[in-house]
Amino acid sequence: MKDGNSRIGLLFGSFNPIHIGHLMIANYMVEFTDIRQVWFIVSPHNPLKDKATLLAAHHRLAMANIAVENDHRFRASNVEFHLPEPSYTMDTLNFLQEKYPGNDFALIAGQDNLPDLEKWKNFEQLLDQFEIFIYPRPNVPPGKFDTHPHVCFTGSPLIEISSSFIRQAIKDKKDVRHFLPEKVWKYIQEMHFYE
């Protein structure tokens, strides 16, 4: 680690939409680990997800910005909007290290990502160069990366809220306003997203 004040946790995601579960995880990381800031990296296209189900990237970024606007510990980032698609985590990490050489970056990822880590581009390099802070996810069996020295399991509460649950609930005309930051809920309502 370079400087304890400069450790930044990167939470990658589609954020389709961002919800209180994402913010709770980020909140946990800055209060209970040595991470001092969390950057929400909005991915235009995750190569392991179907692009057809995604809201336009600029709307997902707008919602992320709205969600973090009043917390100096958080930042929404469009860094992947300017990189080749599909987005690969290792490419983004290399870019950020070049752009911000004084910062010490770490990944924040759900436990459900570990079994698929071998599918990630240059996953050996990623594991070698970066720490990954893991938050628990339900029903994930133990895996071979669980004991890697750069994989750090946290005591974050188990949060089962998902963006797909919220999208389906809105489609089903359910009022799920308390699953989202208030201004994000209003944005979704005004734009008639996910209906």
C-alpha positions, 0 to 999 in steps of 0.5 A: 500500500502506498499511502493509507489516505490514498487507498481507493476501492473500486466497485465495478458494476452495471448499476442498472440501477444503483440501489441502497445495497451498493451504497451499504457495501461502499459505506461498510468498506470505508468504515471497516477496512483501510479503504478511504474512498469508493469509486463506483465504476459504471460499466458500459458493457460487462462482457459477461452480461447481455447488453440488451438488458442495460439502460443507456450508460449515461442514464446509469451514470446519472443515477450513480452521480445522484446517489453519491452526490452528498457523500465525499467518500464516494465518486461515480466514474465514467472511466470505462466510457472512454475505453474500448468495449467490452470493458475488462477490469484489468484494462481499467485498472492499468489505465487508472494506475497510469492516470493516478500513480499516487493512488493505491487501488483495490477491488471490491467484489461480491463473493459470487465473482470468485468462482468466475475469476478465471474467466476474467481477462488477465486474472493472474495479473489482477490477483498478483497486483491488486487486493480484492475486498470480498463482500459475502453473497448467498449460496456461494460454495468455497472456491480455490481463490478463497485463500489467495493472499490478495483475497480479503473477505470482509465482515460486511452484512449479507445484502440480498437486494439486487438491481434485477429484483428492482427492475422486475418490481418496477415492471410489476408496478410495485412501489420499491422507493425505499430500495433506492436513494430518494432522488434515484427513485424520482429519476426512474419515475420521471423517466419511466425506466424499467416499466 
